[in-house]
Amino acid sequence: MTETLALGGLDITFDASVLRPRPWTMEQAAWAARLVEDAPEGPVLELCSGAGHIGLAFARLVPRRLVMVDADPSAYRFSRENAHAAGLADRVDVRLGDMRAVLTEGERFAFVLADPPYLPSSDTAMFPEDPLSAVDGGADGLAVVRLCLDVMERHLLPGGGAVLQVRDSEQAAAVDGYLEGHRRSRLSVASLREVDGRGALVHLRTV
């Protein structure tokens, strides 16, 4: 059954095949819209877009071109439909596939949004209503998070930034450790926001 939620000034349509949009994640869109003011000129990338609510709420606030990526066909369909319904389809490019494959080698972005699956596989049974592919982050919950970081590393412009959603401050610390373990990494953790005990937002920037 298809549902529609009013989020970020938009009507977001989805069904049980994708992760139900969480209203608290609008904080990710709002914070990114403020941070992007200090980023260079250029388009914005959203990884693991789901139904599209975060990226489209951001696009409503910021008049930049947006590329949205998800590997799930249902998420791709709803992102496209919601972009059209919001009147944003003229500057939103929705792509289906592995995030490492759907971006060309030369594409560069000023800012990245990412809301990857971040539950450890052992915890996914706690959320039976959520599609497994949308919440299962592998043994430590960080498998897809690390993929997102690697894509950011390759595709962010100098001076660019990102807002990455993770489970909590412990995962945020693991993100910091992962980046510090890569001596050539251009990314560093700039700041962290925990949102009502529901998740954490990590602000990354290129160095």
Buried (B, 14 or more C-beta within 10 A) or exposed (E): EEEEBEBBEBEBBBEEBBBBBBEEBBBBBBBBBEBBEEBBEBBBBBBBBBBBBBBBBBBBBBEBBBBBBBBBEBBBBBBBBBBEBBEBBEEBBBBBEEBEEBBEEEEBBBBBBBBBBBBBBEBBEEBEEBBEBBBBBBEBBBBBBBBBBBBBBEBBBEEBBBBBBBBBEEBBBBBBEBBEEEEEBBBEBBEBBEBEEEBBBBBBBBE
